[in-house]
Amino acid sequence: MPGTWVLAPEVGFLWTPGYWGWGGESFIFYEGYWGPVVGFYGGINYGFGYFGEGYEGGRWDHDRFFYNRSVNNVNETVVHNVYNTTVINNNETHVSYSGGDGGIKARPTPQQEAAAHEKHIPPVPAQTQHAQAARTNPQQRASVNMGKPPVAATPKPGALNDRAVVPAKAPGAPYTPPANRAANRGGSRPRSNASAPANPAPRPDNNASRPSTPVHPRDLPPAARPSAPSTGDPKVDQKYQQQQEKVFAQQEQERQKLQQKQDQEHQRLTQQNASEAAKQQVEQKHQQQTQQLQQRHEQQQQQLQQPPPNRDRSKPPN
């Protein structure tokens, strides 16, 4: 997920990044949120002020936000709200998940637990749109870029093709795709071969960290756009292609609708300080919902793959 900059939804609010964490039987993605205090984000070192605990990249001064030049690349000819405070980062790990086999061993502090009960705002539309733009870009997939994404950060949300994008400077660990995803299901370690994003993004969502068994619609691979039919009859082809595009758009809408519903349930669990057992139960429900959605869409796609019958060539065209 490329990093980007978005406007805070309220004065005084800071972003707490999302993270993958071990939930006892499987990995769970904990959605990021906006709030007056930065909460727990798994101890993950995202860089740019997010070094595993708190945020060192900037601070609010009344109704103005100031950037720390020591951890941000700030163009001071444009941005004048800056300060310079040296930050000593002792978190040199590149592990991108919390708990489980090989994960970061971090627990929330009492202050971070208290922050979880503060007023929260889910990712703003610009963040979800940015995530969707990255998710539908094949070059951002680890299986395509081999752990070195072409875009590490964008000048604004969704601008993956902008001339001002920041490319990745160096690949992470060598990418080795899993030989048998089915055999790895239920393991206690997520496959994360790509390095952490260069700039904290709305959520660390990429193919490298996508679980083998989808839990949420965002975990599903991008839907393949149907190929243009070729029956020999232009009118039939046009009508059939319109049907294909209609189903494709409807499926994308259903994915987004279900994802939004599940995100809202995540937020309620956080606000209610739900137990791990309750969270796990909800995640199991989400997994069933996502699998049912995937199966229904696959059936629809299989039906669309059946081409319309060719016209009777014994009859002249209209």
C-alpha positions as CSV (number, residue, x, y, z in Angstrom):
1,M,0.0,0.0,0.0
2,P,1.6,3.3,-1.0
3,G,1.8,6.0,1.6
4,T,0.0,9.2,1.1
5,W,-1.2,12.4,2.9
6,V,-4.8,13.1,3.8
7,L,-6.4,15.8,5.8
8,A,-7.4,14.9,9.3
9,P,-11.2,14.8,9.7
10,E,-11.1,17.0,12.8
11,V,-8.6,19.4,14.4
12,G,-6.5,17.6,17.0
13,F,-7.0,14.2,15.6
14,L,-4.2,11.8,14.7
15,W,-4.1,8.6,12.7
16,T,-3.5,5.2,14.4
17,P,-2.4,2.8,11.6
18,G,-4.1,-0.6,11.2
19,Y,-2.1,-3.8,11.7
20,W,-2.2,-7.6,11.4
21,G,-2.3,-9.3,14.8
22,W,-2.6,-12.9,16.0
23,G,-6.0,-13.6,17.4
24,G,-5.4,-17.0,18.9
25,E,-6.5,-19.2,15.9
26,S,-5.8,-16.9,13.0
27,F,-4.5,-13.5,12.1
28,I,-6.9,-10.6,12.3
29,F,-6.6,-7.2,10.7
30,Y,-7.3,-4.4,13.1
31,E,-8.6,-1.4,11.3
32,G,-6.9,2.0,11.7
33,Y,-8.7,5.0,13.0
34,W,-8.6,8.7,13.7
35,G,-8.7,9.9,17.3
36,P,-7.3,12.5,19.7
37,V,-4.5,10.1,20.8
38,V,-2.5,7.5,18.8
39,G,-3.4,4.1,20.1
40,F,-1.9,0.7,19.8
41,Y,-0.8,-0.5,16.3
42,G,0.9,-3.7,17.1
43,G,4.4,-2.3,17.7
44,I,4.9,-2.2,13.9
45,N,7.7,0.1,12.6
46,Y,6.0,1.9,9.7
47,G,8.6,4.7,9.7
48,F,7.9,8.4,9.2
49,G,7.1,8.9,12.8
50,Y,5.3,5.6,13.4
51,F,8.1,3.6,15.0
52,G,6.0,1.1,16.9
53,E,4.6,3.3,19.6
54,G,3.0,6.7,19.4
55,Y,3.7,9.2,16.6
56,E,6.8,11.3,16.3
57,G,6.1,12.8,12.9
58,G,4.2,15.9,14.0
59,R,2.0,17.5,16.6
60,W,-1.0,19.9,16.9
61,D,-0.6,23.4,18.2
62,H,-4.1,24.6,18.7
63,D,-5.7,24.5,15.2
64,R,-2.4,24.1,13.3
65,F,-0.4,21.0,12.6
66,F,3.4,21.1,12.7
67,Y,5.7,18.5,11.0
68,N,8.9,17.1,12.5
69,R,11.6,17.6,9.8
70,S,13.8,14.9,11.3
71,V,11.4,12.2,10.2
72,N,9.5,13.8,7.3
73,N,10.6,15.1,4.0
74,V,9.0,18.6,4.1
75,N,9.2,21.2,1.4
76,E,9.7,24.2,3.6
77,T,9.1,26.7,0.7
78,V,5.5,25.4,0.8
79,V,5.0,24.2,4.3
80,H,6.1,26.5,7.1
81,N,4.6,24.7,10.1
82,V,7.7,22.7,10.9
83,Y,10.0,21.9,13.8
84,N,13.0,19.7,14.3
85,T,13.2,17.2,17.1
86,T,15.7,14.3,16.9
87,V,14.0,10.9,17.3
88,I,16.0,7.9,18.4
89,N,14.4,4.8,16.8
90,N,15.4,1.6,18.5
91,N,12.9,-0.5,16.6
92,E,14.9,-1.7,13.7
93,T,12.7,-4.8,12.9
94,H,11.0,-5.1,9.5
95,V,8.5,-7.7,10.8
96,S,5.1,-6.4,9.7
97,Y,2.7,-8.4,12.0
98,S,2.1,-8.6,15.7
99,G,2.0,-11.8,17.7
100,G,2.1,-15.4,16.5
101,D,5.1,-17.2,15.2
102,G,7.9,-14.7,14.5
103,G,5.7,-11.7,15.1
104,I,6.4,-8.6,17.1
105,K,5.9,-9.2,20.8
106,A,4.1,-6.0,21.8
107,R,1.3,-5.4,24.2
108,P,-0.8,-2.2,24.5
109,T,0.1,0.1,27.4
110,P,-2.6,1.3,29.8
111,Q,-2.5,4.6,28.0
112,Q,-3.0,2.9,24.6
113,E,-5.8,0.8,26.1
114,A,-7.4,4.0,27.3
115,A,-7.0,5.5,23.9
116,A,-9.1,2.7,22.4
117,H,-12.1,4.0,24.3
118,E,-11.7,7.6,23.1
119,K,-13.8,9.1,20.3
120,H,-12.8,7.4,17.0
121,I,-13.4,8.2,13.3
122,P,-12.9,5.4,10.7
123,P,-10.8,5.9,7.6
124,V,-12.1,8.9,5.6
125,P,-13.3,8.4,2.0
126,A,-10.0,9.6,0.6
127,Q,-8.2,6.8,2.4
128,T,-10.6,4.0,1.3
129,Q,-10.4,5.3,-2.3
130,H,-6.7,5.3,-2.1
131,A,-6.7,1.7,-0.8
132,Q,-9.1,0.7,-3.6
133,A,-6.9,2.3,-6.3
134,A,-3.8,0.5,-5.0
135,R,-5.7,-2.8,-4.7
136,T,-6.9,-2.7,-8.3
137,N,-3.4,-1.8,-9.7
138,P,-1.7,-5.1,-10.8
139,Q,1.8,-3.6,-10.4
140,Q,1.2,-3.3,-6.7
141,R,0.8,-7.0,-6.2
142,A,3.8,-8.8,-4.7
143,S,3.4,-11.6,-7.2
144,V,4.0,-9.0,-10.0
145,N,6.6,-6.7,-8.5
146,M,8.5,-9.4,-6.6
147,G,8.6,-7.4,-3.4
148,K,9.6,-4.1,-4.9
149,P,6.4,-2.0,-5.6
150,P,6.8,0.7,-8.3
151,V,5.1,3.2,-6.0
152,A,6.0,3.7,-2.4
153,A,4.2,7.0,-1.8
154,T,1.9,9.3,-3.7
155,P,1.5,13.1,-3.6
156,K,-2.3,12.8,-3.0
157,P,-4.7,9.9,-2.5
158,G,-5.2,7.6,-5.4
159,A,-2.6,9.3,-7.6
160,L,-0.6,6.2,-8.4
161,N,0.2,7.5,-11.9
162,D,1.2,11.0,-10.9
163,R,4.6,12.2,-12.0
164,A,5.4,13.1,-8.4
165,V,5.0,9.6,-7.0
166,V,7.9,8.2,-4.9
167,P,9.3,4.9,-6.2
168,A,10.5,2.2,-3.8
169,K,14.3,2.6,-3.4
170,A,15.1,-1.0,-2.5
171,P,13.3,-4.3,-2.3
172,G,12.6,-6.0,0.9
173,A,13.3,-9.7,1.5
174,P,13.3,-11.8,-1.7
175,Y,9.8,-12.6,-2.7
176,T,9.0,-16.4,-2.8
177,P,5.3,-17.2,-3.5
178,P,3.8,-20.0,-1.4
179,A,4.0,-23.3,-3.2
180,N,0.7,-24.5,-1.8
181,R,-1.6,-22.0,-0.3
182,A,-4.1,-24.6,0.8
183,A,-1.4,-26.4,2.8
184,N,-0.6,-23.2,4.6
185,R,-4.1,-22.4,5.8
186,G,-4.4,-22.2,9.5
187,G,-0.7,-21.5,10.0
188,S,0.4,-19.1,12.7
189,R,2.5,-16.9,10.5
190,P,1.2,-14.7,7.7
191,R,3.2,-14.6,4.5
192,S,4.8,-11.2,4.4
193,N,7.7,-11.0,2.0
194,A,7.5,-7.4,1.1
195,S,9.0,-4.7,3.3
196,A,6.8,-2.3,5.3
197,P,5.5,0.7,3.3
198,A,7.8,3.7,3.1
199,N,5.0,5.9,4.5
200,P,2.2,4.8,6.8
201,A,-0.8,4.1,4.6
202,P,-4.4,3.9,5.7
203,R,-4.0,0.1,6.1
204,P,-1.1,-2.3,5.2
205,D,-3.1,-4.1,2.7
206,N,-1.2,-6.0,-0.1
207,N,-0.9,-9.4,-1.5
208,A,2.1,-10.2,0.6
209,S,0.0,-10.0,3.8
210,R,-3.3,-11.2,2.4
211,P,-4.4,-14.3,4.3
212,S,-4.8,-17.5,2.3
213,T,-8.4,-17.8,3.5
214,P,-10.1,-14.5,2.9
215,V,-11.7,-13.0,6.0
216,H,-13.0,-9.7,4.5
217,P,-13.8,-8.6,1.0
218,R,-10.6,-6.6,0.8
219,D,-8.7,-9.9,1.2
220,L,-10.2,-11.2,-2.0
221,P,-8.1,-10.9,-5.2
222,P,-9.2,-8.2,-7.6
223,A,-12.1,-9.4,-9.8
224,A,-11.1,-10.2,-13.3
225,R,-12.8,-8.0,-15.9
226,P,-14.7,-10.1,-18.4
227,S,-13.2,-10.4,-21.9
228,A,-15.1,-9.2,-24.9
229,P,-17.2,-11.9,-26.5
230,S,-16.8,-12.8,-30.2
231,T,-19.8,-14.5,-31.7
232,G,-19.6,-13.0,-35.2
233,D,-22.7,-10.9,-34.6
234,P,-21.7,-7.3,-33.4
235,K,-25.1,-6.7,-32.0
236,V,-25.1,-9.8,-29.9
237,D,-21.6,-9.1,-28.8
238,Q,-22.4,-5.6,-27.7
239,K,-25.5,-6.8,-25.7
240,Y,-23.6,-9.6,-24.1
241,Q,-20.7,-7.3,-23.1
242,Q,-23.1,-4.8,-21.6
243,Q,-24.5,-7.7,-19.4
244,Q,-21.0,-8.6,-18.4
245,E,-20.0,-5.1,-17.4
246,K,-23.3,-4.7,-15.4
247,V,-22.6,-7.9,-13.4
248,F,-18.9,-6.8,-12.9
249,A,-20.0,-3.4,-11.5
250,Q,-22.6,-5.0,-9.3
251,Q,-20.1,-7.4,-7.8
252,E,-17.7,-4.5,-7.1
253,Q,-20.5,-2.6,-5.4
254,E,-21.4,-5.7,-3.3
255,R,-17.8,-6.1,-2.2
256,Q,-17.6,-2.5,-1.0
257,K,-21.0,-2.6,0.7
258,L,-20.0,-5.7,2.7
259,Q,-16.6,-4.3,3.6
260,Q,-18.2,-1.1,4.9
261,K,-20.6,-3.1,7.0
262,Q,-17.8,-5.2,8.5
263,D,-15.7,-2.1,9.1
264,Q,-18.5,-0.6,11.1
265,E,-18.8,-3.8,13.2
266,H,-15.0,-3.5,13.9
267,Q,-15.5,0.0,15.1
268,R,-18.3,-1.0,17.4
269,L,-16.2,-3.8,18.9
270,T,-13.4,-1.3,19.6
271,Q,-15.8,1.2,21.2
272,Q,-17.3,-1.5,23.4
273,N,-13.9,-2.8,24.4
274,A,-15.0,-6.3,23.3
275,S,-13.2,-9.4,24.5
276,E,-10.9,-11.4,22.3
277,A,-13.5,-14.2,22.2
278,A,-16.2,-11.7,21.0
279,K,-13.8,-10.4,18.3
280,Q,-12.9,-13.9,17.2
281,Q,-16.6,-14.7,16.9
282,V,-17.3,-11.7,14.7
283,E,-14.3,-12.5,12.5
284,Q,-15.6,-16.0,12.0
285,K,-18.9,-14.5,10.9
286,H,-17.1,-12.1,8.6
287,Q,-15.2,-15.0,7.1
288,Q,-18.4,-16.9,6.3
289,Q,-20.0,-13.7,4.8
290,T,-16.9,-13.2,2.6
291,Q,-16.8,-16.8,1.5
292,Q,-20.5,-16.8,0.6
293,L,-20.0,-13.6,-1.4
294,Q,-17.0,-15.1,-3.2
295,Q,-18.9,-18.3,-4.1
296,R,-21.9,-16.4,-5.4
297,H,-19.7,-14.2,-7.5
298,E,-17.7,-17.2,-8.9
299,Q,-21.0,-18.8,-9.9
300,Q,-22.1,-15.6,-11.7
301,Q,-18.7,-15.4,-13.5
302,Q,-19.0,-19.0,-14.6
303,Q,-22.4,-18.3,-16.1
304,L,-21.0,-15.3,-17.9
305,Q,-18.2,-17.3,-19.3
306,Q,-20.7,-19.3,-21.3
307,P,-20.9,-17.3,-24.6
308,P,-24.2,-16.5,-26.2
309,P,-25.3,-18.9,-28.9
310,N,-24.1,-17.9,-32.4
311,R,-26.8,-16.7,-34.8
312,D,-28.1,-19.1,-37.4
313,R,-25.6,-18.5,-40.2
314,S,-28.1,-20.0,-42.7
315,K,-30.0,-16.8,-42.3
316,P,-28.7,-13.5,-43.7
317,P,-27.8,-10.8,-41.2
318,N,-30.4,-8.1,-40.4
